[in-house]
Amino acid sequence: MAFMAFIAAAQILGEDVKYWLYPLQTLVCAGLLVFYWKSYSWGCVTFGLPVVAGLVVFGLWVAPQELLRWIPGLGEFLEGTKALTFFAPRLEGFDPHEASEEKFIVVFTIIARCMRLMIVVPLVEEIFWRGFLQRWLVKETFSEVSVGTFSWLSFLGTAVAFMLVHGFADWPAAFATGLIIGGVVLRTKSIFAAVLAHAVANVALGIYILKTSQWGFW
């Protein structure tokens, strides 16, 4: 709720506030995570499958833009179709260089944004999506449901919900991400595995964003 409240505030107050509001969101949510840390049950610590899953997820997010770059004529072929929405470079978004002319502030903004993307988001989102919703859709008293309990409603419903909170251009990748990370949890019975998969994907995506300036992926 705290995480979403900051996003709602940024939408209400306008684009300019995000350069200080999102760093504040990072600090507040990080503080809440630390405060409630003992309340979370992470499950087994496993690395192989989550790391592979995270890299696959990253590949799915950036594949359309890379295909558009590497396949001659693809952009012209898709011109005028809705499919081009999924392939277009994400150049509009949270550009840290617009935060200030001061180099220190730009660097701080990049660090804060990377912390949000690579640490806070994987923890907050996986605690909610796989730790809560995927279990709640099995049984309303979700704390009685073991992590990784399967039902078609919880598995597909969580993936669809995860997709819907993203922008339309991200729907295919977001839905696939929901299925992949949901599958990791079913396989490992571990929220730690979900967080790691999400973090690996976001670390790779963060590096990609900084390299290509596709700020819309933030």
Protein Blocks (a to p, Z undefined) as FASTA:
>chain_A
ZZmmmmmmmmmnojklmmmmmmmmmmmmmmmmmmmmmmpcebjadfklmmmmmmmmmmmm
mmmmmmmmmmghklmmmgoiaklmmmpccfbccdfklmpmcfklmmmmmmmmmmmmmmmm
mmmmmmmmmmmmmmmmmpmblmlpcghiacfklmmmmmmmmmmmpcfklmmmmmmmmmmm
mmmmmmnopaklmmmmmmmmmmmmmmmmmmnopaklZZ
